Amino acid sequence: MNNAVVMDTLGWAGAVLYLIAYLLISLKKLEGDSPAYPGMNIAAGILLVINIFLPAHLSLARLERGLDRHRTFYTRKKMDFKKC
């Protein structure tokens, strides 16, 4: 099995685990102060963080960071223009 497929599967499992935890809380099958709920959230978070380390996702994160820099520069430039 391809490493990317494994990491994507772990990411999806983390997302599903978050949804299951939310569903159990909403249906009052699980208490928010029980150890199971934070445990499910922590496990889901770890699975999603593992998924982020997929090289394709890292490049998207770099792209988004670059777009944020561009937006910040454009916003500052636009604000300076209005002040003049």
C-alpha positions as CSV (number, residue, x, y, z in Angstrom):
1,M,0.0,0.0,0.0
2,N,1.2,3.5,-0.9
3,N,2.4,5.7,2.0
4,A,0.2,8.6,0.8
5,V,-2.9,6.3,0.9
6,V,-2.1,5.3,4.5
7,M,-1.7,8.9,5.6
8,D,-4.9,9.9,3.8
9,T,-6.7,7.0,5.5
10,L,-5.4,8.1,8.9
11,G,-6.6,11.6,8.3
12,W,-10.0,10.5,7.3
13,A,-10.2,8.3,10.3
14,G,-9.3,11.3,12.5
15,A,-12.1,13.4,10.9
16,V,-14.6,10.5,11.4
17,L,-13.5,10.1,15.0
18,Y,-14.2,13.8,15.7
19,L,-17.7,13.4,14.2
20,I,-18.4,10.3,16.2
21,A,-17.3,12.1,19.4
22,Y,-19.6,15.0,18.6
23,L,-22.5,12.7,17.7
24,L,-22.1,10.8,21.0
25,I,-22.1,14.0,22.9
26,S,-25.1,15.3,21.0
27,L,-27.1,12.1,21.6
28,K,-26.1,12.2,25.3
29,K,-24.5,8.8,25.0
30,L,-21.3,10.2,26.3
31,E,-20.6,12.8,28.9
32,G,-18.2,15.7,28.2
33,D,-16.4,15.1,31.4
34,S,-15.8,11.4,30.9
35,P,-12.3,10.3,29.9
36,A,-13.5,8.8,26.6
37,Y,-14.5,12.2,25.1
38,P,-11.2,14.0,25.5
39,G,-9.4,10.7,24.5
40,M,-11.4,10.6,21.3
41,N,-10.6,14.2,20.5
42,I,-6.9,13.8,21.3
43,A,-6.7,10.6,19.1
44,A,-8.5,12.4,16.3
45,G,-6.2,15.4,16.5
46,I,-3.1,13.2,16.4
47,L,-4.5,11.4,13.3
48,L,-5.1,14.7,11.6
49,V,-1.7,16.0,12.4
50,I,-0.2,12.8,11.0
51,N,-2.2,13.5,7.8
52,I,-0.8,17.0,7.5
53,F,2.7,15.6,7.1
54,L,1.8,14.2,3.7
55,P,4.1,16.1,1.3
56,A,1.3,17.3,-0.9
57,H,-0.4,18.9,2.1
58,L,2.8,20.6,3.2
59,S,3.1,22.3,-0.2
60,L,-0.5,23.5,0.0
61,A,0.3,24.9,3.5
62,R,3.2,26.8,2.0
63,L,1.0,28.1,-0.8
64,E,-1.6,29.3,1.6
65,R,1.1,31.0,3.7
66,G,2.3,32.8,0.7
67,L,-1.2,33.9,-0.2
68,D,-1.7,35.2,3.3
69,R,1.5,37.3,3.0
70,H,0.2,38.7,-0.3
71,R,-3.2,39.5,1.2
72,T,-1.6,41.2,4.2
73,F,0.7,43.4,1.9
74,Y,-2.2,44.3,-0.3
75,T,-4.4,45.2,2.6
76,R,-1.7,47.4,4.2
77,K,-1.1,49.1,0.9
78,K,-4.8,49.7,0.4
79,M,-5.2,51.1,4.0
80,D,-2.2,53.4,3.5
81,F,-3.8,54.7,0.3
82,K,-7.0,55.6,2.1
83,K,-5.1,57.5,4.9
84,C,-3.5,59.8,2.3
